[in-house]
Amino acid sequence: MPIDPDLQNVLSIYRKLPPFDPSISVEEYRKITNGVFETIAKSVNEEVRNVEERIIKGRNGDLRLRIYQQKPEAPALVYYHGGGFVLCNLETHDSICRRIARLSDATVVSVDYRLAPEHKFPSAVIDAYDALKWVSDHAEDLGVDKDKIFVAGDSAGGNLATVVSIMARENGEDFIKGQILVYPVVKLSGRTPSKIEYGARGILTEEIMNWFNVHYLNSPEDALKWQASPIYADLSNLPPALIVTAEYDPLRDEGEMFGALMRKMGSDAVVVRYNGMIHGFLNFYPLLRAGRELIAQIAGKIKFS
């Protein structure tokens, strides 16, 4: 279907930004991209009953969490932000987490995992799992239902959400109730038809994805490890997944393929494609009806599972 008319406001924002230059410094690209997302996040007021930050001990040092609690003794959602493992932070996804908490009544725990290139693979993976395990171990202290812990993330965050689900299974742990993967990157090597068709220009191009990979991975060989590309993992006996894709997203095909492989290996997976949408549309939910519908769908998945 045609691009959603609501996207015109989003695209106009991107047209005002300088074109991507692979020689750009990480600091400059963060300033540009994070600035856009933080401005959008601050444009809405999503009231949550209680918001606090905690510093926890991870295997590789301190980890910062932001905890949004709308209702005690409710489910918990551990959320990992997107940004190619290089960009974004707690602030860029603050309003998303607030709205999910408000609509679902869940306690949302947003994870400030370490970013590349300062901290290369598998640093983000280790932080993501340590944060999840801490939530499970401290469920009573947090006032959440220990039998209803979900993981979620968008783009690179979707990668981390499913990787920690695989790690938990490998460790013989079954505390994850479900996965919510929003246009996840699950294959850091190779091309797909959607990458070829939509990766030549737009918000997320193959050039930008390659730039992310260079900064995140230690070598091209890392892309073949399931901890970086979970599509190469054993996908059996995993928590049920809701996988969201966007019609005009270069990552569309790998996300849908991932869902098909999960089902083939015996795990439950539902794939929902948002037609007319592009990569990153969740961050622009204040401007997009589809973004608001997606958050409502995420909240419903948590509340009624």
Secondary structure as UniProt FT lines:
FT   TURN            5..6
FT   HELIX           7..15
FT   TURN            22..23
FT   HELIX           26..41
FT   TURN            42..43
FT   STRAND          50..58
FT   TURN            59..60
FT   STRAND          61..69
FT   TURN            72..73
FT   STRAND          74..80
FT   TURN            84..86
FT   TURN            90..93
FT   HELIX           94..104
FT   STRAND          107..112
FT   TURN            116..118
FT   TURN            121..122
FT   HELIX           123..137
FT   HELIX           139..142
FT   STRAND          144..154
FT   HELIX           156..170
FT   TURN            171..172
FT   STRAND          176..182
FT   HELIX           193..198
FT   HELIX           206..216
FT   HELIX           220..224
FT   TURN            226..228
FT   HELIX           230..232
FT   STRAND          241..246
FT   TURN            247..248
FT   TURN            250..251
FT   HELIX           252..264
FT   TURN            265..266
FT   STRAND          269..274
FT   TURN            275..276
FT   TURN            279..280
FT   HELIX           281..284
FT   TURN            285..287
FT   HELIX           289..304
//
